[in-house]
Amino acid sequence: MSILTGLSYRVIFQLYSKDGARAVDVMEFEGGEIYLNEQERREDGAYENRHSGNLVGPFATSEAAEAFIVGTTWFNDGPT
């Protein structure tokens, strides 16, 4: 069970790859923890969670989370 289970959060902002095939929610949980929810677009146009829905993080700030994800091959070039 995740330590985040049951905690409230808000999506601070969303990021999309240039081709729109990948999306990331930057999420802030109670207590200020920042995590990423990575998603990939399916053939039907809907987005599906990557990593079986597990979040990536924590990050110290939303800026650090953004810098991390936009620097990844996955976000820029597609699945690896």
C-alpha positions in Angstrom: 0.0 0.0 0.0 1.3 3.5 -0.9 2.0 6.1 1.8 -0.1 8.4 -0.4 -3.3 6.2 -0.2 -6.1 8.2 1.2 -4.4 11.6 1.0 -5.9 14.6 -0.7 -4.0 16.1 -3.6 -4.4 18.7 -6.3 -3.1 18.8 -9.8 -0.9 21.8 -10.0 -0.5 21.7 -13.8 -0.3 19.2 -16.7 2.4 18.8 -19.3 2.0 17.3 -22.7 4.7 16.1 -25.1 5.1 17.9 -28.4 3.2 15.2 -30.2 0.5 14.9 -27.5 1.2 11.2 -27.1 2.4 11.6 -23.5 0.9 13.5 -20.6 2.0 14.2 -17.1 0.0 15.5 -14.1 2.1 17.3 -11.5 0.4 16.6 -8.3 0.8 18.1 -4.8 -0.3 16.0 -1.9 -1.2 16.9 1.7 2.0 17.9 3.4 3.5 19.3 0.2 4.8 16.2 -1.4 5.1 16.5 -5.2 4.6 13.5 -7.5 4.2 12.9 -11.2 1.4 10.8 -12.8 2.8 9.7 -16.2 0.3 8.8 -19.0 0.4 7.6 -22.6 -2.2 8.1 -25.2 -3.9 4.9 -26.4 -5.1 4.3 -30.0 -8.6 5.4 -28.9 -7.3 8.8 -27.8 -7.7 8.2 -24.1 -4.7 8.4 -21.8 -3.6 5.4 -19.8 -1.4 5.5 -16.6 2.1 4.4 -17.0 3.8 2.3 -14.3 0.5 0.5 -13.5 -0.7 3.8 -12.0 2.3 4.2 -9.6 3.4 7.8 -9.2 7.0 9.1 -9.7 8.6 11.1 -6.9 8.7 12.7 -4.5 10.2 15.9 -5.7 11.1 18.9 -3.6 9.2 21.4 -5.8 6.9 21.4 -8.8 9.8 23.0 -10.7 12.1 20.1 -9.9 9.4 17.7 -11.1 8.9 19.5 -14.3 12.7 19.7 -15.0 13.0 16.0 -14.4 10.2 14.9 -16.7 11.0 17.3 -19.6 14.6 15.9 -19.5 13.6 12.3 -20.0 13.8 10.4 -23.3 10.3 9.0 -22.6 8.7 12.4 -22.5 10.5 13.8 -25.5 10.9 10.8 -27.8 8.3 8.2 -26.7 8.3 4.8 -25.0 11.7 3.3 -24.2 
